[in-house]
Amino acid sequence: MRQHKLGRTQAHRRALFRSLVTAVVMNGRIQTTESKAKAVKPLVDKMITLGKRGDLHARRQAAAFLTKPEAVQKLFDEVAPRYAERNGGYTRVLKLGVRRGDAAPIALIELV
């Protein structure tokens, strides 16, 4: 799997991914750059898979990654049960065009 470095150090990149995944779980969709959306997609899918497992170990793994306790609660109580019969592919990335300020390609990552 290709690693998306995004011009950041490892710690900065991990913090960025944690906050983006938390935002997707909390809001259902976020607007970000296309490369960040593509990098975060597998991580969001992994969190939903943990939520579907539903055991204590999965809850602790999700709590270690997500930045807000209410995000963990929402993941296990609301988000994961919606995908009980679905095997993967919980998110989609929609390209929206370019950002006005710097012409960076913008995308929407949302839960299916």
N, C-alpha and C positions, 0 to 999 in steps of 0.2 A: 504494500500500500504506500502510495506517495505521501510523504510528510509535507504539510503546508507550514513553512517557517514564517511567512508574513513579515519578514524583516524585524523580528523581535527575538529577545533572548528566551531561553526555555521557560524561565519563571514567568516572564511577562506574557508569553504565549499561553501558558497553562491558565493563568489568571483570566486572560481574555476569553478563552474557551469555556471556562467555568461560568463566567458571568453571562456569556451568550446562551449557553445551554439552560441556565437558570431562567433567563428571560423568555426563552421559547416555551419552557414548561409552564411558567406563570401566565404568559399572555397568549399562547397558542400560535403566535406568529410574530416575527420581527423583521425589520428592514435593515439590511447591512450590505457591505460590499459582497460582490459575487464570490470572491475567493474565500472570504470568511464564512459565508453561508455553506460553500462546498466543504470546507474543512470541518464545520460543526455538525453537519448532517449525520455522519456515522456516530458521533458522540451522543446526539439526541436519541438516535435509534437504540443505542446501547442502554441509555437510562430507561427508556420505555420497556426494554426487554427485562431489565432488573425489576421494574415495577410489576411486570406480568408474573415474574417468579414469586414475588410477594413474601418471601421468608425474611427472617430477621437479618441474616447475613446480607441479602440483597438490599434491604433497607439501610443497613449501615454503610454499605459500599456507596449507595446513592447519596447518603448524608455526607460522606467524606468528600464527594465531588461537588455537589450543588452548594451554593453559597447561602441559601436561606432555608430554615427548617420548614417554613410553610410551603416551599417548593417541593420538598420531599413528601409532605402530607398530600399535596395536590396530585403529585405524580402517582402515588400508590392508591389514592382514593377515587380520583376522577379520571386522570389521563389513561393510565394503564388498562383499567377495565373496558374502556371503549375499544381497545385493540385485542381483546381476548381471543377472537377467532382469526385474527390477521397474523400472518407469519412474515414479519419484516416490512420494510417500506412504509414507515410511519410518517415520514416527512417528505415534503416536496420543495424544490427550489425553483422559483419563478423569476425570470430576468425582467427587470423593470426599465432598463435604459441606463442613462448615465447621470451622475450627480452634477448639478449645475456648477458648483464651485471649482471642482478639479477634474471633471469628466471621468470620474471613477465609475466603473460599471456597478450598478446597484441591483440587488436581488432581494426577494422576499422568501424567507424560509418559514414554512408553516406546517402544522400538523395536518395530515390528510383527514 
